[in-house]
């Protein structure tokens, strides 16, 4: 798909709240943005921006080649590359198979839930099939095969994933959170554990922390946490790894905090999925003599030690279930800024293009996709797919180069429409609330934030655009703006920085 050449581009800028746009030159636009950067909220920060049209005409730039941490702007790269390389209709497959033989309605062997990287199994996300429906489909496969009893184990098979489940540069405190769960071959409930938490009656007392779902009695959970003083908020962190089923919750929970549900990381979702399916079948009269098992909790940690080297190709397949299409997963990845989904997309590139889902192979696969798109990687450093690593370094120019290249692909509209608009549902629902909905809907942007980092990158459709949201066939209008605004080393609170960057995006949108 080729974008049309620009016939006329009149740059106009209106300050926030103004009702009429004044015609300006690109240099005046740059001066206006530079003036906004003089705000005290950014006085100690490093800010860079690149603004151009889809055919590469530079409209404004400052520190455009400066490498900075992108935070969740990294998801632009992982979702775009996956859509381009795998296609919007790509789906993950979870296979149900068995070894041994079925004799007199009894499986004399093990049943396998063979994960294929589907991040939505048991997810609470709106795009996911309910776990009850998924389990019912798997149960039907057993009934169709005549299985009424399983003599062996139900095995959560996550061998699709090779390599570490988390990127090694993630901070230890992040790796135990709901947003730092890591990717496994067989995932369940987005690899999370939900707890109901309430403050103790007095400062220093241990908070009430009760596991809600999924319940994992095979994980030993320790507590080194206390009720904090008023105003200290929720500072609870779980410290856990996939080396052993042991976790410790540390930190404080403010005495004035209302009771809430807190999500942490589950490093053993394969076993969790198998155990819950085992209970599902038991409730429907199908007994499993060996109980649940997986390939990582077998080394002396549980009584049901499982040692088996059965190759996937030797299993007898009963059936499979499919994930939602990739374009729906990409949509949720960018709208909800879902780290697990983003990491899955990066690891899938490695698996599909290089035969391995380890991070090293996934980096090589991503580099190949960038070359196909004609994007020069240059000095940038890509460490993961979600932006959680503080060792990711991109520049505004690189991000705009990528966005420009995506505008030339057949999946352009799937990609653009995966991005949220300010003030609507998603991670930008608090942005630009004072602007008209029709104005905000023209801005398709991914935010990125972590401690000290505030970034916004995406597209701005012109006010004259008649492009239908969700269209998969129309070209982007020729005067569509591509932009990336990146701020690092920012110590000001979000409530000061967000309105300022909203003004920057508004100025860009009002200019076309």
C-alpha positions as CSV (number, residue, x, y, z in Angstrom):
1,X,0.0,0.0,0.0
2,X,1.5,3.3,-1.0
3,X,0.5,6.6,0.5
4,X,-0.5,9.5,-1.8
5,X,1.8,12.5,-2.2
6,X,0.9,15.7,-0.4
7,X,-0.6,18.3,-2.7
8,X,-1.1,21.0,0.0
9,X,-0.1,21.0,3.6
10,X,-1.0,24.2,5.5
11,X,0.4,24.2,9.0
12,X,-1.8,25.8,11.6
13,X,-1.5,26.1,15.4
14,X,-4.1,27.0,18.0
15,X,-3.2,27.2,21.6
16,X,-5.2,25.1,24.0
17,X,-8.8,26.2,24.3
18,X,-8.7,28.5,21.3
19,X,-11.5,28.2,18.8
20,X,-9.8,29.3,15.6
21,X,-6.6,27.9,14.0
22,X,-4.0,30.4,12.9
23,X,-2.0,29.4,9.8
24,X,1.6,28.8,10.8
25,X,4.8,27.5,9.2
26,X,6.6,24.3,10.5
27,X,9.2,26.5,12.2
28,X,6.4,28.3,14.1
29,X,5.0,25.0,15.2
30,X,8.5,23.9,16.4
31,X,8.8,27.2,18.3
32,X,5.5,26.7,20.0
33,X,6.4,23.2,21.1
34,X,9.8,24.4,22.3
35,X,8.1,27.1,24.3
36,X,5.9,24.4,26.0
37,X,9.1,22.5,26.9
38,X,10.2,25.5,29.0
39,X,7.4,24.7,31.5
40,X,8.9,24.1,35.0
41,X,7.5,20.6,35.1
42,X,10.1,19.6,32.4
43,X,12.9,21.8,33.7
44,X,15.2,18.9,34.7
45,X,14.0,16.4,32.1
46,X,15.3,15.4,28.8
47,X,12.7,15.7,26.0
48,X,13.0,14.9,22.3
49,X,10.4,14.9,19.6
50,X,10.0,14.2,15.9
51,X,7.0,15.3,13.9
52,X,6.6,14.5,10.2
53,X,4.1,13.6,7.5
54,X,3.6,10.0,6.3
55,X,5.8,10.7,3.3
56,X,8.7,11.8,5.5
57,X,8.4,15.6,5.4
58,X,9.8,17.0,8.7
59,X,7.5,19.4,10.5
60,X,9.3,19.8,13.8
61,X,12.1,18.0,15.7
62,X,14.3,18.4,18.7
63,X,16.8,15.8,20.1
64,X,15.2,13.6,17.5
65,X,18.2,11.2,17.4
66,X,18.6,11.1,21.2
67,X,18.3,7.6,22.7
68,X,15.8,7.4,25.5
69,X,13.9,4.8,27.4
70,X,10.5,4.3,25.6
71,X,8.6,2.4,28.3
72,X,5.4,1.1,26.7
73,X,6.1,2.9,23.5
74,X,8.1,-0.3,22.9
75,X,4.8,-2.0,22.3
76,X,4.5,-0.1,19.0
77,X,7.4,-2.1,17.7
78,X,6.3,-5.5,19.0
79,X,2.7,-5.2,17.8
80,X,3.6,-3.7,14.5
81,X,6.3,-6.2,13.7
82,X,4.0,-9.1,14.7
83,X,1.1,-7.9,12.5
84,X,3.5,-7.4,9.6
85,X,5.3,-10.7,9.9
86,X,2.6,-13.0,11.1
87,X,-0.6,-11.4,9.7
88,X,-3.7,-10.1,11.5
89,X,-5.4,-13.5,11.3
90,X,-2.6,-15.4,13.0
91,X,-3.9,-17.5,15.9
92,X,-2.3,-19.5,18.7
93,X,-3.2,-23.2,19.0
94,X,-3.5,-25.2,22.2
95,X,-3.5,-28.9,21.6
96,X,-5.0,-31.7,23.7
97,X,-3.2,-35.0,23.3
98,X,-2.2,-38.2,25.1
99,X,0.3,-41.0,25.3
100,X,-0.5,-44.6,26.2
101,X,-3.6,-46.3,25.2
102,X,-7.4,-46.0,25.7
103,X,-8.7,-49.4,27.0
104,X,-12.2,-49.9,28.3
105,X,-12.8,-46.1,28.6
106,X,-9.6,-45.6,30.7
107,X,-6.6,-43.7,29.4
108,X,-3.6,-45.8,30.5
109,X,-1.2,-42.9,30.1
110,X,-1.0,-39.2,30.5
111,X,-3.2,-36.4,29.1
112,X,-1.3,-33.3,27.8
113,X,-2.4,-29.7,27.5
114,X,0.1,-28.6,25.0
115,X,0.5,-24.9,25.1
116,X,1.2,-23.0,21.9
117,X,1.8,-19.6,23.4
118,X,-1.9,-18.4,23.7
119,X,-1.8,-15.6,26.3
120,X,-5.6,-15.4,26.6
121,X,-6.3,-18.8,28.2
122,X,-8.3,-18.1,31.3
123,X,-7.7,-14.4,30.9
124,X,-10.1,-11.9,32.4
125,X,-9.7,-9.7,29.3
126,X,-12.8,-9.1,27.2
127,X,-11.3,-10.8,24.1
128,X,-10.7,-14.1,25.9
129,X,-13.0,-17.1,25.8
130,X,-14.1,-17.9,29.3
131,X,-12.2,-20.7,31.0
132,X,-15.4,-22.6,31.6
133,X,-16.0,-22.7,27.8
134,X,-12.4,-23.7,27.1
135,X,-12.5,-26.5,29.7
136,X,-15.9,-27.7,28.3
137,X,-14.3,-27.9,24.8
138,X,-11.4,-29.9,26.1
139,X,-13.7,-32.2,28.1
140,X,-15.7,-32.8,25.0
141,X,-12.6,-34.0,23.2
142,X,-12.1,-36.6,25.9
143,X,-15.7,-37.7,25.7
144,X,-15.5,-38.0,21.9
145,X,-12.4,-40.2,22.4
146,X,-14.3,-42.4,24.9
147,X,-12.2,-41.4,27.9
148,X,-14.0,-41.7,31.2
149,X,-10.9,-42.1,33.5
150,X,-7.3,-41.1,33.3
151,X,-4.8,-43.4,34.9
152,X,-1.8,-41.1,34.6
153,X,-1.3,-37.3,34.9
154,X,-2.9,-34.3,33.4
155,X,0.3,-32.5,32.2
156,X,0.5,-28.8,31.7
157,X,2.9,-28.8,28.8
158,X,4.7,-25.5,28.2
159,X,7.6,-26.8,26.1
160,X,6.6,-24.4,23.3
161,X,8.7,-21.8,25.2
162,X,12.4,-22.2,25.4
163,X,14.7,-19.9,27.3
164,X,13.9,-17.7,30.4
165,X,10.3,-16.7,31.0
166,X,11.4,-13.1,31.9
167,X,13.8,-10.8,30.2
168,X,17.0,-10.9,32.4
169,X,17.2,-7.1,32.7
170,X,13.8,-6.7,34.4
171,X,14.0,-5.3,37.9
172,X,13.5,-7.9,40.6
173,X,10.6,-6.0,42.1
174,X,8.8,-5.8,38.7
175,X,9.2,-9.6,38.0
176,X,6.8,-10.5,40.8
177,X,4.1,-8.1,39.8
178,X,1.1,-8.6,37.5
179,X,2.8,-6.6,34.8
180,X,6.1,-8.6,35.1
181,X,4.8,-12.2,35.0
182,X,6.9,-13.4,32.1
183,X,5.8,-15.6,29.2
184,X,5.3,-19.4,29.4
185,X,4.4,-21.9,26.7
186,X,1.1,-22.7,28.4
187,X,-0.4,-19.6,30.1
188,X,-3.3,-19.3,32.5
189,X,-5.1,-16.2,33.9
190,X,-2.4,-14.1,32.3
191,X,0.1,-15.8,34.6
192,X,-1.3,-13.9,37.6
193,X,-2.3,-14.7,41.2
194,X,-5.1,-12.5,42.7
195,X,-5.2,-11.7,46.4
196,X,-7.7,-9.9,48.6
197,X,-5.7,-7.4,50.7
198,X,-6.8,-5.3,53.7
199,X,-4.9,-3.1,56.1
200,X,-4.3,-4.3,59.6
201,X,-6.0,-2.6,62.6
202,X,-2.8,-0.8,63.6
203,X,0.5,0.4,62.0
204,X,3.0,-2.4,62.0
205,X,0.5,-5.2,62.0
206,X,0.5,-7.7,59.1
207,X,-2.2,-6.9,56.5
208,X,-4.8,-9.4,55.8
209,X,-3.7,-11.1,52.5
210,X,-5.9,-14.0,51.3
211,X,-5.4,-15.7,48.0
212,X,-8.5,-15.3,45.8
213,X,-7.8,-16.9,42.4
214,X,-6.3,-19.1,41.2
215,X,-5.7,-20.9,44.5
216,X,-2.2,-22.5,44.4
217,X,-1.6,-24.5,47.6
218,X,1.6,-26.0,46.0
219,X,3.2,-22.6,46.2
220,X,4.6,-21.7,49.6
221,X,3.8,-18.1,50.3
222,X,5.7,-16.2,53.0
223,X,4.9,-12.8,54.4
224,X,7.3,-10.1,55.4
225,X,5.0,-7.1,55.2
226,X,3.2,-4.7,57.5
227,X,0.5,-2.1,57.7
228,X,2.0,1.3,56.8
229,X,1.3,4.8,58.0
230,X,-1.4,7.0,56.5
231,X,-0.7,8.2,53.0
232,X,1.9,5.5,52.2
233,X,-0.4,3.7,49.8
234,X,0.1,0.2,48.4
235,X,3.7,-0.8,48.4
236,X,3.4,-4.5,48.5
237,X,5.6,-6.6,46.2
238,X,5.9,-10.3,45.6
239,X,9.4,-11.7,45.2
240,X,9.3,-15.0,43.3
241,X,11.0,-16.9,40.5
242,X,10.3,-20.1,38.5
243,X,13.3,-21.8,40.2
244,X,11.1,-23.0,43.0
245,X,7.4,-22.7,44.1
246,X,8.2,-20.2,46.9
247,X,7.1,-16.6,47.1
248,X,7.4,-13.8,49.6
249,X,5.2,-10.7,49.8
250,X,7.2,-7.8,51.2
251,X,6.5,-4.1,51.8
252,X,3.7,-2.0,53.3
253,X,0.0,-1.4,52.9
254,X,-1.2,2.0,54.2
255,X,-3.6,1.9,57.1
256,X,-6.0,4.3,55.4
257,X,-6.1,2.3,52.1
258,X,-9.4,0.6,51.3
259,X,-9.4,-3.1,50.9
260,X,-8.6,-4.1,47.3
261,X,-7.6,-7.0,45.0
262,X,-3.9,-7.1,44.3
263,X,-2.5,-9.2,41.4
264,X,1.0,-10.8,41.6
265,X,3.0,-13.1,39.3
266,X,2.4,-16.8,39.0
267,X,5.6,-18.4,37.7
268,X,3.9,-21.9,37.4
269,X,0.9,-21.3,35.2
270,X,1.3,-24.7,33.4
271,X,0.8,-26.6,36.6
272,X,-2.0,-24.3,37.6
273,X,-3.9,-24.9,34.4
274,X,-3.5,-28.6,34.7
275,X,-4.7,-28.6,38.3
276,X,-7.8,-26.6,37.5
277,X,-8.7,-28.7,34.5
278,X,-8.2,-31.8,36.7
279,X,-10.7,-30.4,39.2
280,X,-13.1,-29.5,36.3
281,X,-13.0,-33.1,35.1
282,X,-13.4,-34.5,38.6
283,X,-16.5,-32.4,39.0
284,X,-17.9,-34.1,35.9
285,X,-17.1,-37.6,36.9
286,X,-13.8,-38.1,35.1
287,X,-11.2,-39.1,37.6
288,X,-7.4,-38.5,37.1
289,X,-5.4,-41.0,39.1
290,X,-2.0,-39.2,38.8
291,X,-3.3,-35.6,39.3
292,X,-1.7,-32.5,37.8
293,X,1.9,-32.3,36.6
294,X,4.2,-30.2,34.5
295,X,7.8,-30.2,33.3
296,X,9.1,-27.6,35.8
297,X,7.6,-28.6,39.2
298,X,8.9,-32.2,39.0
299,X,12.2,-31.9,40.8
300,X,11.3,-32.9,44.3
301,X,8.9,-30.0,45.0
302,X,5.7,-32.0,44.8
303,X,4.6,-35.6,45.6
304,X,3.4,-36.0,42.1
305,X,6.8,-35.8,40.5
306,X,6.6,-36.2,36.7
307,X,9.4,-37.4,34.6
308,X,8.6,-38.0,31.0
309,X,10.4,-37.3,27.7
310,X,7.5,-38.0,25.4
311,X,8.1,-35.9,22.2
312,X,5.2,-33.8,21.1
313,X,5.2,-35.5,17.7
314,X,4.5,-38.8,19.4
315,X,1.3,-37.7,21.1
316,X,-2.1,-38.8,19.9
317,X,-4.0,-35.7,19.2
318,X,-7.6,-35.3,20.4
319,X,-8.2,-31.8,19.2
320,X,-7.3,-28.2,19.7
321,X,-8.6,-24.7,20.6
322,X,-7.5,-21.4,19.0
323,X,-6.8,-18.0,20.4
324,X,-8.5,-14.8,19.2
325,X,-6.9,-13.4,16.0
326,X,-3.7,-11.5,16.3
327,X,-5.2,-8.2,15.4
328,X,-7.5,-8.5,18.4
329,X,-4.6,-9.4,20.6
330,X,-2.6,-6.4,19.2
331,X,-5.6,-4.1,19.9
332,X,-5.7,-5.2,23.5
333,X,-1.9,-5.0,23.9
334,X,-1.9,-1.4,22.9
335,X,-5.2,-0.3,24.5
336,X,-4.6,-1.9,27.9
337,X,-0.8,-1.7,27.6
338,X,-0.6,-5.4,28.4
339,X,3.0,-6.5,29.0
340,X,2.3,-10.2,28.8
341,X,0.7,-9.9,25.4
342,X,3.5,-7.8,24.1
343,X,6.2,-10.2,25.3
344,X,4.3,-13.1,23.8
345,X,4.3,-11.3,20.4
346,X,8.0,-10.8,20.5
347,X,8.7,-14.4,21.6
348,X,6.3,-15.6,18.8
349,X,8.5,-13.8,16.2
350,X,11.4,-15.9,17.4
351,X,9.4,-19.1,17.4
352,X,7.9,-18.7,14.0
353,X,10.8,-17.1,12.2
354,X,13.8,-18.7,13.9
355,X,12.4,-21.9,15.5
356,X,13.1,-20.7,19.0
357,X,11.2,-18.5,21.4
358,X,14.2,-17.6,23.5
359,X,15.0,-13.9,23.8
360,X,18.2,-14.1,21.7
361,X,16.3,-15.7,18.8
362,X,13.5,-13.3,19.2
363,X,15.8,-10.3,18.9
364,X,17.3,-11.7,15.7
365,X,13.8,-12.3,14.3
366,X,12.7,-8.7,15.1
367,X,15.8,-7.3,13.5
368,X,14.9,-9.3,10.3
369,X,11.4,-7.8,10.3
370,X,12.8,-4.3,10.7
371,X,15.0,-4.9,7.7
372,X,12.0,-6.1,5.7
373,X,10.2,-2.9,6.6
374,X,13.3,-0.8,5.6
375,X,13.8,0.5,9.1
376,X,17.5,1.1,9.9
377,X,18.0,-0.1,13.5
378,X,21.1,2.1,14.0
379,X,22.3,2.5,17.5
380,X,19.0,1.8,19.2
381,X,18.8,-1.0,21.8
382,X,15.8,-3.3,22.1
383,X,15.7,-5.5,25.2
384,X,12.1,-6.8,25.3
385,X,8.7,-6.5,23.7
386,X,6.8,-4.6,26.4
387,X,9.1,-1.8,27.4
388,X,9.4,-3.0,31.0
389,X,13.2,-3.2,30.8
390,X,15.1,0.0,31.6
391,X,17.7,-1.1,29.1
392,X,15.5,-0.3,26.0
393,X,16.8,2.7,24.2
394,X,15.0,4.2,21.2
395,X,14.9,7.6,19.6
396,X,12.0,9.7,18.4
397,X,13.4,9.4,14.9
398,X,13.5,5.6,15.1
399,X,10.0,5.4,16.3
400,X,8.8,7.7,13.6
401,X,10.8,5.7,11.0
402,X,8.9,2.6,12.2
403,X,5.5,4.3,12.2
404,X,6.2,5.6,8.7
405,X,7.2,2.2,7.4
406,X,4.1,0.6,9.0
407,X,2.0,3.2,7.0
408,X,3.2,1.5,3.8
409,X,2.2,-2.0,4.8
410,X,-1.0,-4.0,4.1
411,X,-1.6,-4.2,7.8
412,X,-1.4,-0.4,8.3
413,X,-5.0,0.0,9.4
414,X,-5.0,-3.0,11.8
415,X,-2.0,-1.4,13.4
416,X,-3.3,2.2,13.5
417,X,-6.6,1.1,14.9
418,X,-4.9,-1.0,17.6
419,X,-3.8,2.3,19.1
420,X,-6.1,4.1,21.6
421,X,-7.3,7.7,21.4
422,X,-7.0,10.0,24.3
423,X,-10.0,10.2,26.6
424,X,-11.5,6.9,25.6
425,X,-11.3,3.4,27.0
426,X,-7.8,2.2,27.5
427,X,-4.6,3.4,29.0
428,X,-5.2,7.0,27.8
429,X,-8.7,7.4,29.3
430,X,-7.5,10.3,31.5
431,X,-5.8,12.2,28.7
432,X,-7.2,15.3,27.0
433,X,-10.5,15.1,28.8
434,X,-11.4,18.7,28.0
435,X,-11.3,18.3,24.3
436,X,-14.2,17.3,22.0
437,X,-14.5,13.6,21.2
438,X,-14.3,14.2,17.5
439,X,-11.0,16.0,18.0
440,X,-9.5,13.3,20.3
441,X,-10.6,10.5,18.0
442,X,-8.3,11.7,15.3
443,X,-5.3,11.0,17.5
444,X,-4.1,7.4,17.6
445,X,-1.3,7.1,20.1
446,X,0.5,4.8,22.4
447,X,1.6,6.1,25.8
448,X,4.7,4.9,27.7
449,X,5.3,5.6,31.3
450,X,7.4,4.4,34.2
451,X,9.4,6.1,36.9
452,X,11.0,9.2,35.2
453,X,9.6,8.3,31.7
454,X,6.7,9.9,29.8
455,X,6.3,9.1,26.1
456,X,3.6,9.5,23.4
457,X,4.0,8.3,19.9
458,X,1.5,7.6,17.1
459,X,-0.6,9.1,14.3
460,X,-2.9,12.1,13.9
461,X,-5.5,11.9,11.1
462,X,-6.3,15.2,9.5
463,X,-9.6,16.9,10.3
464,X,-10.7,16.5,6.8
465,X,-10.3,12.7,6.9
466,X,-13.2,10.5,6.0
467,X,-11.4,7.4,6.9
468,X,-13.6,5.0,8.8
469,X,-12.2,3.8,12.1
470,X,-11.6,0.1,11.8
471,X,-11.2,0.2,8.0
472,X,-8.8,-2.5,6.7
473,X,-8.6,-1.2,3.1
474,X,-8.2,2.6,3.0
475,X,-4.9,4.3,2.8
476,X,-3.9,6.7,5.5
477,X,-4.7,10.3,4.3
478,X,-1.6,11.9,2.8
479,X,-1.4,14.7,5.4
480,X,-1.5,12.3,8.3
481,X,1.0,13.3,11.0
482,X,3.4,10.9,12.5
483,X,4.9,11.9,15.8
484,X,7.0,10.8,18.8
485,X,7.4,12.9,22.0
486,X,9.7,11.3,24.5
487,X,10.6,12.6,28.0
488,X,13.1,10.9,30.3
489,X,14.7,11.8,33.7
490,X,11.4,13.5,34.7
491,X,10.9,14.0,38.4
492,X,7.7,15.9,38.2
493,X,4.5,14.1,39.1
494,X,2.2,12.8,36.4
495,X,-0.5,15.3,37.1
496,X,1.9,18.1,36.1
497,X,3.4,16.4,33.1
498,X,0.3,14.8,31.5
499,X,-1.6,18.1,30.8
500,X,1.6,19.6,29.2
501,X,2.1,16.7,26.9
502,X,-1.7,16.8,26.1
503,X,-1.1,20.4,25.0
504,X,1.7,19.3,22.7
505,X,-0.5,16.6,21.1
506,X,-3.4,19.1,20.8
507,X,-1.1,21.5,19.0
508,X,-0.1,18.9,16.5
509,X,-3.7,17.8,15.9
510,X,-4.9,21.4,15.5
511,X,-2.2,22.0,12.9
512,X,-3.8,19.6,10.4
